[in-house]
Amino acid sequence: MGWLDDHGFVVPHTLPYSQREVEPVTYSWCHGPTGTSQLFAALAFASVEQVGGFEVGALRQRCLHSVLTSGLPRRLRPGFRDNDGRRCGTAGVGDVLLDAAQDCPDQAQGELLLQAAQT
């Protein structure tokens, strides 16, 4: 169900696809690659190595790549990043980016994640 386009990983907001007028993908803790990245971090902690033929660490990095290239925290159009809350807003995204920066084995990538969290 996830899209692996452009080195990322996102799951559509609504499955099965809906006729509702919502963003096809959101980037929040609860509905987007931000929260999905937490799934892959938890699987790695549980010693799961692969999901669907992909290493869980690589899937987490794909989720984070999707967040970093999404345009956050800018409000690109009405409905895209309307709040600064923890669950569905930029605060939750910042929290996950901070966690990922702390866990990141690559120093340059960790710095990039830290800069994004600060933004």
C-alpha positions as CSV (number, residue, x, y, z in Angstrom):
1,M,0.0,0.0,0.0
2,G,2.9,2.3,0.5
3,W,4.4,4.4,-2.3
4,L,8.2,4.1,-2.7
5,D,8.5,6.9,-5.3
6,D,11.5,9.3,-5.3
7,H,13.5,7.4,-2.6
8,G,10.6,8.0,-0.1
9,F,7.9,6.0,1.6
10,V,4.4,7.3,2.1
11,V,1.0,5.7,2.7
12,P,-2.0,7.4,1.3
13,H,-4.1,9.2,3.9
14,T,-7.2,7.1,3.3
15,L,-7.4,3.4,2.3
16,P,-9.2,2.3,0.3
17,Y,-8.9,5.5,-1.8
18,S,-11.7,7.8,-0.9
19,Q,-13.8,10.4,-2.8
20,R,-13.4,12.7,0.2
21,E,-11.5,15.9,-0.5
22,V,-8.5,15.4,1.7
23,E,-4.8,15.7,1.0
24,P,-3.8,12.3,-0.6
25,V,-0.8,12.2,1.7
26,T,-0.3,13.9,5.0
27,Y,3.1,14.2,6.8
28,S,2.0,14.0,10.4
29,W,2.6,11.7,13.3
30,C,-0.7,10.0,13.0
31,H,-1.3,9.7,9.2
32,G,2.0,10.1,7.5
33,P,5.6,9.1,7.0
34,T,6.5,10.8,10.3
35,G,4.5,8.3,12.3
36,T,5.3,5.4,10.0
37,S,9.0,6.0,10.6
38,Q,8.3,5.2,14.2
39,L,6.9,1.8,13.2
40,F,10.2,1.0,11.5
41,A,12.2,2.2,14.5
42,A,10.2,0.0,16.7
43,L,10.6,-3.0,14.4
44,A,14.4,-2.4,14.4
45,F,14.3,-2.3,18.2
46,A,12.5,-5.6,18.2
47,S,15.2,-7.1,16.0
48,V,13.1,-7.3,12.9
49,E,15.5,-6.9,10.0
50,Q,13.3,-6.7,6.9
51,V,9.8,-5.9,5.8
52,G,8.7,-6.7,2.3
53,G,12.3,-7.3,1.2
54,F,13.5,-3.9,2.5
55,E,15.7,-3.4,5.6
56,V,13.6,-1.7,8.3
57,G,16.3,1.0,8.7
58,A,16.1,1.8,5.0
59,L,12.3,2.1,5.2
60,R,12.7,4.5,8.2
61,Q,15.1,6.6,6.2
62,R,12.7,6.6,3.2
63,C,9.9,7.9,5.5
64,L,12.2,10.6,6.8
65,H,13.3,11.5,3.3
66,S,9.6,11.9,2.4
67,V,9.1,14.3,5.4
68,L,12.2,16.3,4.6
69,T,11.3,16.7,0.9
70,S,7.5,17.4,1.5
71,G,7.8,21.2,2.1
72,L,7.3,21.1,5.8
73,P,6.9,23.3,7.8
74,R,5.7,25.7,5.1
75,R,2.0,25.9,4.5
76,L,2.0,25.3,0.7
77,R,-1.8,25.5,0.3
78,P,-4.9,25.5,2.5
79,G,-5.1,22.2,4.3
80,F,-1.3,21.5,4.2
81,R,0.2,21.9,7.6
82,D,-2.4,24.0,9.3
83,N,-1.2,23.7,12.9
84,D,1.7,23.4,15.2
85,G,0.2,20.7,17.4
86,R,2.0,17.5,18.6
87,R,-0.2,14.9,16.9
88,C,-1.1,16.3,13.6
89,G,1.2,19.3,13.5
90,T,4.8,20.4,13.2
91,A,5.6,19.7,16.9
92,G,5.1,16.0,16.4
93,V,7.2,16.1,13.2
94,G,10.0,17.9,15.1
95,D,9.9,15.4,17.9
96,V,10.3,12.5,15.5
97,L,13.1,14.3,13.6
98,L,15.0,14.8,16.9
99,D,14.6,11.1,17.8
100,A,15.9,10.1,14.3
101,A,18.8,12.5,14.6
102,Q,19.9,10.9,17.9
103,D,19.6,7.4,16.4
104,C,21.3,8.2,13.1
105,P,24.6,6.4,12.6
106,D,25.6,8.8,9.8
107,Q,26.7,12.1,11.3
108,A,25.9,14.2,8.2
109,Q,22.4,12.7,8.0
110,G,22.0,13.3,11.7
111,E,22.9,17.0,11.3
112,L,20.4,17.3,8.4
113,L,17.6,15.8,10.6
114,L,18.6,18.1,13.5
115,Q,18.5,21.2,11.2
116,A,15.1,20.1,10.0
117,A,13.8,19.7,13.5
118,Q,15.0,23.1,14.4
119,T,13.2,24.6,11.4
